Amino acid sequence: MNLAAGIDVGGTKCLGVVIDDQGLVVREVRKPTPTADQLVETLAAIVGELGEHATIGLGVPGLISREGVIRSSPNMSTAIEFPVREKLAQALGEPVWCDNDATCAALAEWQRGAGVGSRDMWMVTLGTGIGGGLVSGGALQHGAHGHAGEVGHMVVQADGDDCPCGQRGCWERYASGAGLSQLAGGITGEEVISRARSGDVAALEVLNEYCTWVALGLANIANMSDPDTIVVGGGVMENADMLLPLIDQRFATMLYAPSHRVHPVLKSAQLGERAGAIGAALLHLHD
């Protein structure tokens, strides 16, 4: 049995897994996300605790070059032009595969989750921010410089709210978990959804507005690339039973020529918080 290890570097935690030939998780290790200067040491420690493996992959948020250099990362502002793939490979004495975290999640859902069987698929993660990964023609896509999929920074509101990236009106300012909280006047997204489930009219109005913002971005993605499937995941979608129908209703009306086209299927992600780590473990098969 060939065992593959993968690590997902998140905003607050690093999650490492070992998967078997079927993509099933057989071991798991969690550690708090360190500062940039301790990143390689922490990742090497996770690999050591994971134990036996044949390959190791790494998913990192932000702009990651095809060579595994962190160009810019929202969670590690000092990790600029940082060759994380090379540094970790040196520390471990073995090859390392590396990609953007949302691209890793897309790979996992495509190969082992909600996107199985798709040839043209988007994975969109709605969490603190918004990430995206693209499969087209039955292959994982990276773009010319490895930066494809940064859909969270599509501008959907000219002269809109300031985004930490330096732009204004980015989609993730309105459709992320943080965006939901902002629409609700600062209460958490979990509280908004809880109140909406109880029939609170104000909370339902906030959710309807939020789902309109989500649908707007998804429709832009669909109009641009014509996928057969869009898988939506991330922490917000732990409440997919309530949110996905609201999003789908709006999405269907926002598509170009909606009555004359085949609509992409919106699906809820299946692999949960492990998707990024599982996808990282699969990177060696899709280099």
N, C-alpha and C positions, 0 to 999 in steps of 0.2 A: 504494500500500500504506500503510495506516494503522499507525503504530508507537505502542505504548503502553509507558510506563515504570512500573515498580513497585519499591518498596524495602521489604524486610522488616527491621525493627530487632530483632535477636536479642540474646541475653544476652552474647555475646562478639563477634559480627560483624554488620555491616549488609551485606545482599546486595541489590544492585540489578540489575534485568534490563530489557531491552527485548524485547517480544514482537511478532510480526507478526499478521496477521489470523487465522491458524490457531492462535494461542497458542504458537507455537514461539519459543524463546529465540534471539535473534539477537546480543545483546550482554550482557555481564555484568561487574559491578564489585563488588569486595569491599573493605571497610574495617573496622578494629576498631571496635566500638561505643564511642562517646565518653561522657564524662560529660554530664550534662544540659545544662550551660552551653555545651557545644560541639556539641550535637545538630544544631541547624539548620544551622550552618556545615558540618558533615560531610555532612549530607544534600544540601545544595546542591552540594557538591563532587562527590558521587556522580552527581547529575543532570547536572552539566557533563561528567563523563567518559563518561556513557552516550550522550551525543550526541543526534541527531535523535529527536524523539518528538512525538506529538500531545497526549498526556495523561500525567499523573503521579499515581500512587497510592501510599499509604503504609500499611504495617501495623505496629502498635505493640503490645507486650504490655501487659496490664493493663486497667484500666477506662477506656474511651475513650468520650466522649460522642458523640452524633450530629453535633455541631458540630466534632468533631476536637480536643477538649480532653482532655488526659491527666489523669484524675482521680487515678489512682494507678497506679504501675508498679513491678513487683518489681525490674526492672533499673536503674531510675533513681529512687531514693528521693527525690531532691530535685525531681523533675519533678512537682510536685503542682499541680493546676489550671493546667497549662501548655498554652496554645493552640497546639499544634504545627502544626496545619493552617494557621491564620492566619499564623503566623510564617514558615513555609516558603513559603507563597504570596506573601507580601510580599518575601521574599528572591529568589524566582525571577521574580516578575512574571507569574505564570500561576496558574490554578486548581489546587488540589490536592484529591484525594479521600483520605479517611483512615478507617481502621477497625481493630478489634482484629486482632492477627496470626493467631490461630486461625480467626477468621471469614474472613479472607483465604484461608487454607489451605483451608477448607471450600469457598469459592467456586471456587477453582482445581480441586480434585478433582471437584466437581460439574460444572463446565463442560468440563474438559479431562482428567480423570483417572478414578479408580475409580468415581466416582459418576455418571458420564454416564448419563442416562436416568432417574435417580431423581427423584421428586417430594417425598419426605419422607426426608431424610438427615441423619445426624449425622457430623461429622468430629471425631475425638478424637485429640489429639496427645500421645503419651507421651514426654516428654523429661526435662529436669531437673525440670520441673513437669508439669502436665497442663492442656491447653487444649481448648476445644471450640467448634464452630460448627454452626449449625442451618439447614437448608433445610426449609421446610414449605409444602405446597401449591404447590410449584414456585417459591418465592421465598425469598431470603435473609432470615433473621429476626434482629432486633436487640433486641426487647423494648421496653418503654416508655421506657427511658432509655439504650438502647444497650449494655446490660450482659448480654444473654442469652448463654448458652454457658459460663459460668464453672463447669463441672462439676468441675474439680479441687478445688473447695472445698465440694462436697457432704460433709456429715459422715456417715461410714460407721462410725465407732467412737465412741460417746459416751464422753467422758472419755479419749479416745485420746491419741496423741502430739501434742505442741505443733506448731502450724504457724506459719511466719513471718507469716501473715496475721493472727494473733492468736486464731484459733480452735483447737480441738483435734479430732483425729480426722478431718481432711480426707482425702478420697480420695487426693490426690496425695502424702500422706505415706507411702502404702503401695503405690501402683500406678505411680508415676513411675520414671524411671531412678534417681533418688536413693533412692526407696523400695526398689528392688531391691537396691541396694548396702547399704542398712541391714539388710535381711533377711539378707543374706549376711555380716554382721559387719564390713562396711566395705570389702571388696574390690569392684572395679568390676563393673558389670553385664556388661561385655564378658568379663571373666574368668569370671564365673559361667556364662555361656552357653558359653564355650569349654570349660570343665570338664564341663559337662553333655553337650556333644556328644561328649566323650571317654568318657562313661559314668560319670562321677563320681557316686556315689549321693547324697552330701550336696548337691552342686550341683543335681541333679535334684529333690531334695526342696524346696530353696529356690525353684526355678523353678515347681514345682507350687503352692507357697503363693502366690508372686507372681501367677501366672496366675489363681488364685482371687480375689485382690483386684481384679485388672483386670476379670474377668468380673462381679464383684459390682456395680461401678460401671456397667458397660455394661448389665447387666440392669435396674438402677434407671432408667437413661436410657430403655431400651426400654419398660419398664412405664409410664413417665410420658408418653411422647410417641408411641409406636407408629410408629417409622420403618420404611421398607421396607429401608433399608440403613444400616449403620454402618461408616464407613471409619476404620480405625485407622492412624495414622502416627506420626511422630516418630522420634527416634534409636533408641529401644528396638526399634522395629519394623523396623530393618534386618535383624533376625533373625526376620522374620515366618514363614519356612518352619518354624521350630521352635516359635515361641510361639503363632501364631494357632490351630493345631489344639488346643493345650492350653486356650487361652482359650475357644474355641468349645464344647468339650465341657462345660465348667463353665457357660458362659453359657446353654446350652440347658436346663439343669436349674434355673436360677435364675429364669427367666421366670415370670410369673404364668400359671397354667393352661397349662403348656407343651404338653400333649397336645391342647389345644383351640384353638390359635391358629396363625396363620402366623408363623413366626419371622423376625425381621429377618436379613438376610444380612450377615455380617461379612466385610469385605474389607480387604486390605492397601492402603495408599495407594500411588499410582503415581508421583507427581511428586517425591518425595524432598525434599531441603532447599530446593528452589526453589519449593515450593508457595506459601508465604506471599508471596513476591515476585511470582509469576505472578498470584495472586489480587488483590494490590494493583493490578497493572496492569489488571485487569478491573473494578475498582470503578466506573469511570465508566459502565459499561453497566448497573449495578444500583443506582444512587443512589436 
